[in-house]
Amino acid sequence: MRVAIIVAVAENGVIGRDGGLPWRLSGDLRRFRALTIGKPVVMGRKTYQSIGRPLPGRRNIVITRNSARLSGAVEAAPDLRAALDRAAIAAAELGADEVFVIGGAGVYREALTMADIIHMTEVHAAAEGAVTFPLPLAAEWREVSRERRSAGDGDDHDYSFVTFERAPA
Ligand SMILES: NC(=O)c1ccc[n+]([C@@H]2O[C@H](COP(=O)([O-])OP(=O)(O)OC[C@H]3O[C@@H](n4cnc5c(N)ncnc54)[C@H](OP(=O)(O)O)[C@@H]3O)[C@@H](O)[C@H]2O)c1
């Protein structure tokens, strides 16, 4: 089972502000849905709360030390390893070959050691916010594709879809 990270990052590494996203990027949200639909998604409890509901059409697995405060619409896991184990079972049930780690900061940092691929949206702006992703990526990651998009209706900034794969050891 492939483990994929999907993240949108400003040029200064910021990914979140005040419990939400620092930008409005409709084009990125459409791509997020297209890539993750039908797959299990693993997230931290604050990311789940920032989305505000289970992502439809996906198995939602939420990492928390206190599962009692989650609704029954999502699966709780006590740590990333347990979440990925649950996600693997869900993926097999769904006939999916991939699970997505969708944030936030600590979950990404841990997942970087075990992921196979990163779907990164580079947001072409310096954003304000306290939640960050560790840029630049370590040398073991190599860029395999890049597509730039100009801001359209519903986008605050230009952005690029960039894919990284783990370089062979
Ligand atoms: N730009 C992007 O692509 C992107 C993606 C995702 C999120 N975000 C943004 O990032 C922010 C949320 O991220 P965040 O880093 O603040 O929080 P987070 O990682 O979403 O959630 C943190 C919580 O997850 C649980 N958790 C995480 N790791 C754990 C572990 N190893 N063991 C046990 N529990 C663990 C804990 O929940 P409990 O406290 O319940 O125990 C912890 O308080 C928001 O602003 C959101 O909009 C941005």
The ligand as a Tripos MOL2 file, in Angstrom:
@<TRIPOS>MOLECULE
LIG
   48    52     1     0     0
SMALL
NO_CHARGES

@<TRIPOS>ATOM
      1 N1         -2.1330   23.5640    3.9340 N.am      1 LIG1
      2 C1         -2.4300   22.2900    4.1280 C.2       1 LIG1
      3 O1         -2.2600   21.4580    3.2270 O.2       1 LIG1
      4 C2         -2.9840   21.8630    5.4620 C.ar      1 LIG1
      5 C3         -3.2950   20.5110    5.6660 C.ar      1 LIG1
      6 C4         -3.7950   20.1390    6.9110 C.ar      1 LIG1
      7 C5         -3.9660   21.0890    7.9010 C.ar      1 LIG1
      8 N2         -3.6490   22.3760    7.6550 N.ar      1 LIG1
      9 C6         -3.8090   23.3950    8.6910 C.3       1 LIG1
     10 O2         -3.0340   22.9970    9.8090 O.3       1 LIG1
     11 C7         -3.7150   23.3550   11.0210 C.3       1 LIG1
     12 C8         -4.0130   22.1040   11.8360 C.3       1 LIG1
     13 O3         -2.8150   21.3700   12.0180 O.3       1 LIG1
     14 P1         -2.0840   21.2110   13.4380 P.3       1 LIG1
     15 O4         -0.6830   20.8390   13.1470 O.co2     1 LIG1
     16 O5         -2.3620   22.4100   14.2670 O.co2     1 LIG1
     17 O6         -2.9020   20.0120   14.1040 O.3       1 LIG1
     18 P2         -3.1780   18.4770   13.6320 P.3       1 LIG1
     19 O7         -1.9180   17.7690   13.3430 O.co2     1 LIG1
     20 O8         -4.2270   18.4640   12.5900 O.co2     1 LIG1
     21 O9         -3.8470   17.9070   14.9550 O.3       1 LIG1
     22 C9         -3.0730   17.8030   16.1310 C.3       1 LIG1
     23 C10        -3.7920   16.8360   17.0250 C.3       1 LIG1
     24 O10        -3.7860   15.5410   16.4260 O.3       1 LIG1
     25 C11        -3.5510   14.5660   17.4390 C.3       1 LIG1
     26 N3         -2.2220   13.9800   17.2030 N.ar      1 LIG1
     27 C12        -1.3310   14.3440   16.2610 C.ar      1 LIG1
     28 N4         -0.2270   13.5520   16.3210 N.ar      1 LIG1
     29 C13        -0.4410   12.6850   17.3050 C.ar      1 LIG1
     30 C14         0.3030   11.6060   17.8390 C.ar      1 LIG1
     31 N5          1.5170   11.2570   17.3450 N.pl3     1 LIG1
     32 N6         -0.2050   10.9280   18.8780 N.ar      1 LIG1
     33 C15        -1.4030   11.2300   19.3770 C.ar      1 LIG1
     34 N7         -2.1910   12.2540   18.8900 N.ar      1 LIG1
     35 C16        -1.6960   12.9660   17.8740 C.ar      1 LIG1
     36 C17        -3.6520   15.2940   18.7570 C.3       1 LIG1
     37 O11        -5.0420   15.3310   19.0270 O.3       1 LIG1
     38 P3         -5.6610   15.3950   20.5150 P.3       1 LIG1
     39 O12        -5.2850   16.7580   21.0290 O.co2     1 LIG1
     40 O13        -7.1390   15.2090   20.2810 O.co2     1 LIG1
     41 O14        -5.0420   14.2610   21.2930 O.co2     1 LIG1
     42 C18        -3.1450   16.6710   18.3820 C.3       1 LIG1
     43 O15        -3.5690   17.6770   19.2880 O.3       1 LIG1
     44 C19        -4.9660   24.0940   10.5800 C.3       1 LIG1
     45 O16        -4.6640   25.4610   10.5120 O.3       1 LIG1
     46 C20        -5.2210   23.5350    9.2100 C.3       1 LIG1
     47 O17        -5.9890   24.4150    8.4060 O.3       1 LIG1
     48 C21        -3.1590   22.7830    6.4570 C.ar      1 LIG1
@<TRIPOS>BOND
     1     1     2 1
     2     2     3 2
     3     2     4 1
     4     4     5 ar
     5     4    48 ar
     6     5     6 ar
     7     6     7 ar
     8     7     8 ar
     9     8     9 1
    10     8    48 ar
    11     9    10 1
    12     9    46 1
    13    10    11 1
    14    11    12 1
    15    11    44 1
    16    12    13 1
    17    13    14 1
    18    14    15 2
    19    14    16 1
    20    14    17 1
    21    17    18 1
    22    18    19 2
    23    18    20 1
    24    18    21 1
    25    21    22 1
    26    22    23 1
    27    23    24 1
    28    23    42 1
    29    24    25 1
    30    25    26 1
    31    25    36 1
    32    26    27 ar
    33    26    35 ar
    34    27    28 ar
    35    28    29 ar
    36    29    30 ar
    37    29    35 ar
    38    30    31 1
    39    30    32 ar
    40    32    33 ar
    41    33    34 ar
    42    34    35 ar
    43    36    37 1
    44    36    42 1
    45    37    38 1
    46    38    39 2
    47    38    40 1
    48    38    41 1
    49    42    43 1
    50    44    45 1
    51    44    46 1
    52    46    47 1
@<TRIPOS>SUBSTRUCTURE
     1 LIG1         1 GROUP 0 **** ****
